[in-house]
Amino acid sequence: HSGTKLRVIPSVVTTWQAWRQTYPETLVLSSNTGHGRNYRRDPYVSYHESPGLMFPVADEDDRLPAKNLVLGVRIGGKTKAYPVAAIHRRRAPYPDTIGTVSVLVHPGPDHTAYLTDAEGRLLPATLAYWFAWAAFNPRTPIG
């Protein structure tokens, strides 16, 4: 399927607690894999907490701090990035528009967020650091 364009599908980043509440019958792959890795430990904690980037970015967009977490969205060729901290300050879903599409921006558990259409259907979106989203989506409006 080389050269085939993939269809973007909606997904959410959430906590295990929130997932388990919504989907109590979920089965989980065991972390007892036989390998020595500790799956309960985030190996990137120091990276998340530091202001530095792991690799250089050619064109940085300084409208937000490089490692500010954003919910990036592309709908019908239009993009927008929502700082996750700003979404959480609102504490409740709020309406917005991307191009001509009406959306609802939702705070999620912990440092997450997600997007739905006016009927409540989950829309494709990406949680990313600002530097990464802006590198692939230059001049993205900030919501």
N, C-alpha and C positions, 0 to 999 in steps of 0.2 A: 504493500500500500504506500510505497514511497511517493511523496508528492501529494498525497491525499490530505486535504484540509480537514482537521478534526473539528467536530461540533463541540462548542463549549457548553458544558452542562452545569446547572446550579449545584453548589455544595455549601456547607457551612463548617466553620471552625468553631468548636464548642468545647466545653469541659465534659469529662466523663460523667460527672454528677448530672449535668443537664441532659446529656444524651440518655443516660440510664432512666431518668424520670420520664422522658418522652417515649423511649423504646425499651421497656423493661425486659422484653424477651430476647434482647440482643445476645448473640454468642460472640465471644472474644477469643482471638488466637492467643494461646499461651505465650508468656514471655520466657518460659523455660525452653529455650531453643537449643541448648547445648553449647552455646557460645558464651564467652566471658563478659559480654557487654551488659552493663546495668541499664535496663530500659526505663527505670524509674528516675534516672538522672538525665537532665538536659545538658548535653555536652557543649552547648553554645551559650550558657549563662553569662560568661565573661564577655562574649561578643555582644550579646543583647544589651548589657549594662555599659559598655564602653561607647564613646562617641565615634571611634574610628571605624573605617570600613575594611572589610576583609580583602577587597580588590578595588582597583581604581575605577572611577567612572569618568568617561570623557567629558560629558557635558552635564555638570551638576546644576540643578534648579534650586536656588536658595530661597524660594518663597516659604519653604518649611524646613526645619532641621532635617538633615539627611536620613536619620534613623527614626523619624516620626512615623508611627504606624498609621497607615491609611487603608480605607476600603476603596479600591479602585474599580471603576465600572466602565464598560464599553457597551453601548446600546446603539444600534443603527449607525455605526461609524462615529458616534459622539462619545467622548469620555468625560469622566469627572472623578475626582478623588476627594474623599471625606476623611478628615483627621478623626481617628477613632476616639481620641480623648474628647473632642468636641461633641461627637455623637453621644458619648456617655454623660457629658454635662447636661444634656437635654433630658436625660432619664426616661424618655418615652419616644416611641416612633414618631417621625415627623415627615410631612410630605415634601417632595421636591420634584423637579423636572429635569430629565436628561434629553436634550433635543426636544422632541414633542411627546416624549413618553412620561407619564405620571408615575412616580415611584414613592415608596415609603422606606425611609432609612431607619433601621432598628438597632438599638444597642443590644449586644449579646452578653453572655456571661464573661466575666473577667475582662480581658482586653480584646474583645471580639465585636463584630457587628455584621449585619447582613441586610439585604435589600429585597423587597417584594414589589410586585406590581400592585395596581389599585385593587385587584381582586384577592390579594394576599398570597399569590404564587411566588415562590422563591425565584429570584433572578440570579444569573451568573455574576459573580463579583470576586475580587481578589484581595485578600489581606496581604499587604506588603509594606516594606519600608518605603518611604517617600522617594529616596534616591533611585530605587529599582523601578518603581512605577513610572516616575518621571523620565527615566532613561528610555523606556520603551514607549512612552506616551507623552512626548514633549508638548508643552503648552497646555496641559490638561487644566481645565478650570478646577478650582478648589471649592467644594461645597461646604 
